[in-house]
Amino acid sequence: MIHEALFYQSEDHKRVSCHLCPHRCVIADGKFGYCGIRKNVKGKLFSMIYGSISSACADAIEKKPLYHFFPGSHTFSIGSLGCNMRCGHCQNWQIAHSRIDNSDRKMSYVSPEELVDLSLENKCKGISWTYNEPTIWIEYALDCAKLAKEKGLYTVFVTNGYIEPDALDAIGPFLDAYRVDIKGFDSYTVEDYSGADIRVSDDLEDSRHCFYRDVTGIKSIRPILDAAIRAKTKWNMHVEIITNIVPGYNDSPEELHEIAGWIIQNLGDETPWHVSRFHPYLELSHVPSTPVSTLELAREIGVEKGLKYVYIGNVPGHEWENTYCHNCGKMLIERAGFSVREFKIRDGMCTNCNTRIPIVGGFG
């Protein structure tokens, strides 16, 4: 369904400038923006995917992954087409790399009211915009999130974080959780709230890869970091971070130290960090799977920096997919893949030492 877009401005010669994400596309009449789904029609910008769903499933919340947010619950997960990045290892490239004008993907229209009803019928506690980038269909997400909150459902963005502040502020009051990628950490210096500088390589010709430039097609991580801070501090969203560690690209101890340091200084030591295993795929099919030892090193780095909850992902059965009390070490949530086997938190406290455990929402 076609729906007039938010966050744009009409320019001369029927051009429009889109202000939804940091690409800030200037789009000629009849053309699409970088995302492939926002089109200039005679000087007005339209979303061409409002309510158009390519994928839908009642997923375990752990699949997002969100480990400290309504553990054991199910979330009605939906995706559409398009993205504002072009990640060379995207697992959902069939939809994320598609444009509405050349895709043969079967789509179904689901109104905001129908989406909320489907979520309730499938016994889901919430709705997640996922599979492709939720930012680019914000008009639909915003209308749905407002209705979801009225019906007592939680709301989740599984996002690459490439969003402008005004757009984030529009949906901020209606969004509960923000699971965001930090894919790498390089190419400029950012100042955190304490006033300390975190060093990031600004020499794009050095031996390290600039992950965002080389793999995703964007120039700077700055808007992603700023949005994550804004989601937490301005809108009190629950934030969890994931880094898919790709051998030879973003796996150096230096870069992992930088990511962990930024998380703890800007989002806090209770922020979950998921370090996940990469497997060869798409344009990175030549890259080997991440050694488990690299993930274990990343976890050690995170803990050394002061993070209390660092998880290893995409390694089923690994001990660090479970949640342990950061005070006494007792296993509190035992996971098997996306399932929760045991849950030993009572009234938000460790059942062994009564330490507060930062989990949002109850179990199941």
Secondary structure, 3 states (H helix, E strand, C coil): CCEECCCEEECHHHCEEECCCCCCCEECCCCECCCCCEEEECCEEEECCCCEECEEEEEEHHHCCCCCECCCCEEEEEECCCCCCCCCCCCCHHHHCCCCCCCCCCCEECCHHHHHHHHHHCCCCEEEECCCCHHHHHHHHHHHHHHHHHCCCEEEEEECCCCCHHHHHHHHHHCCEEEEECCCCCCCCEECCCCCEECCCCCCCCCCCCHHHHHHCCCCCHHHHHHHHHHHHCCCCEEEEEEEECCCCCCCHHHHHHHHHHHHHHCCCCCCEEEEECCCCHHHCCCCCCCHHHHHHHHHHHHHHCCCCEEEECCCCCHHHCEECCCCCCEEEEEECCEEEEECEECCEECCCCCECCCECCCC
